[in-house]
Amino acid sequence: MRRKNKKATLKGVPPDDPEPAKRAKGTIPFPCCPSEIVLVYADAHGRSSNKCPKCGGFAVFDFDEMCADQGKPCRGLTSSQ
């Protein structure tokens, strides 16, 4: 039995928003797998560490400079309160 594909939604974007890409600053590819990308909104700033969905490697994205570098996982920084 086939499953129906769920419509891709972006976090923070209402599902009825007709043009979420109009609010995007651009995309940044992962340094390890350039076919995987991160969408950056116009009001985003700062840095973020994300795990690659393809290979599992970590990358640090700089939303101000619109670039990414290979990174290492920061062990022990998850919220365990």
N, C-alpha and C positions, 0 to 999 in steps of 0.2 A: 504494500500500500504506500503510495507516494504522499509525502507531506507537502502542504502548500508552503511556498516560500513566504516568509514574513517580510513585510515592507521594511526596508532599512530606515531607521529613524536616528536622528542626531540628538544627543543629550542636550537638554536646554532649549530645544527648538520645538515649538508646538507642532503636532502632526498635521495641522491644517495650514501651516505656513507654506505658501505657494513657491517662494523663492529663497530657501535658506542660503543658497550660494551667493546671493547678492550681498549678504553681510559678511562674507568671507574675505580675509586679507590674502589668502593663498593657501598653498599646500607645501609641506616639507616631506621629502622622502626619507625613509629610514636609511641610515648609512650601510647597514648590513644587507638589506633587501630593498633595493630601490623601487621595486614594483609596489611595495606597501607604503602608504602615505598617511600623513596626519593633516586634517583640515584645521586651519587657523582662522579664527574670527577676527574681525577688524578691531574689536576692543580688547583682544587678548594681549597680555604682556607678561614678561617674566620667563621662567624656565620650568620645564617639566621633564620627569624621567618616565619613559614608557617602555613597556615590553613589546617586542616585535611579535605580531600575531603569527608570523610564518616560521621563524627560526627560534624564537624565545630569547634572543639577545636583547640587551638593554641599550637605549639611546637617550641622550639628554638633548631636548629640543629647546632652542632659544627663540621665543616668539617675537622678540624685538629685532633680532638680527636675521630671522627667518633661516636658521641653519640648524644642523644636528650633528652631534659627535657621538662616537661609541662610548658607552658608559658601563659601569659595573653595578650590580644590584647593591643597594644599601641595606645590609642585613640588620635587623633589630630596630628599625625605625617605624614599623607598622604600629598602629594604635591598638595597644593591648591593655586597656585600662579596666 
